[in-house]
Structure formats: structure tokens, C-alpha cells
Amino acid sequence: QVQLVESGGGLVQAGGSLRLSCKASGRTFSLYAMAWFRQAPGKERDVVAAIKSNRDFTYHEDSVKGRFTISRDNAKDTVYLQMNSLKPEDTAVYYCAARRPPYGTSWPNGRYDYWGQGTQVTVSS
């Protein structure tokens, strides 16, 4: 069992920055593919960014490319999402998720095995 705890959300003005962190419990964090999802009111939960275990493979959704960066520190069992140049449309609850290997051809979409509780990000105009 893996527990994921997000932190770093909050209220920021447009153009500002936030860094989300997701701390994982367990001894096998380095094996998991990790992802950040977000869900705005009335919308589906969509993947924003994802990273495989070896950090060589990352994915960033088109609307956040050049603004958001996913990274991980396997020694700290933590995945990060650095968010710069934030826009009001980035407002959502952000969730951290973990997927056991094998990741399959659907990655970064598809099934994730563990989820965090979510952290609210609000960007004011």
C-alpha cells in the first residue's frame, strides 16, 4: 500500500508560481510512475504531467508546456510540480497519482493505483 500526501497548493495571482509536492510512503517509490492530475469544477480529471521511474521519460500536457515542470527525487520519495506563469484557467484541485509497473502503452493515461487527497490551486486574475 502506498500513501500519497500533496502539499504546496494555495492562492496566487496570475503570473505567479507555486511548487506542489507529493510525498509517498513505502519502500518502492522509485519503481512507480508518478503523475499530477487536475480537476476544475464541472470538468473531468485530466493528467497534467507525468514522469516514469527513471526520470528519462516525462509528459506535459500541451496547455502547460513551457510553464509547468514535473520532477522527482527518489531519495526523498517525492514528486514535484513546478508551476510558473500561472493563469486563472489553471485553477483546480491538483492530485498526485502513482502507477505500479508495468506502465503499459496507455501511459500517461489509463489506470493509476494510488491517489492523494488533492490540493487546491487558485489563480486570481
C-alpha positions, 0 to 999 in steps of 0.5 A: 500500500502506498500513501500519497500526501500533496502539499504546496497548493494555495492562492496566487495571482496570475503570473505567479508560481507555486511548487506542489509536492507529493510525498509517498510512503513505502519502500518502492517509490522509485519503481512507480510512475508518478503523475499530477492530475487536475480537476476544475469544477464541472470538468473531468480529471485530466493528467497534467504531467507525468514522469516514469521511474527513471526520470528519462521519460516525462509528459506535459500536457500541451496547455502547460508546456513551457510553464509547468515542470514535473520532477522527482527525487527518489531519495526523498520519495517525492514528486514535484510540480513546478508551476510558473506563469500561472493563469486563472484557467489553471485553477483546480484541485491538483492530485498526485497519482502513482502507477505500479509497473508495468506502465503499459502503452496507455501511459500517461493515461489509463489506470493509476493505483494510488491517489492523494487527497488533492490540493487546491490551486487558485489563480486570481486574475 
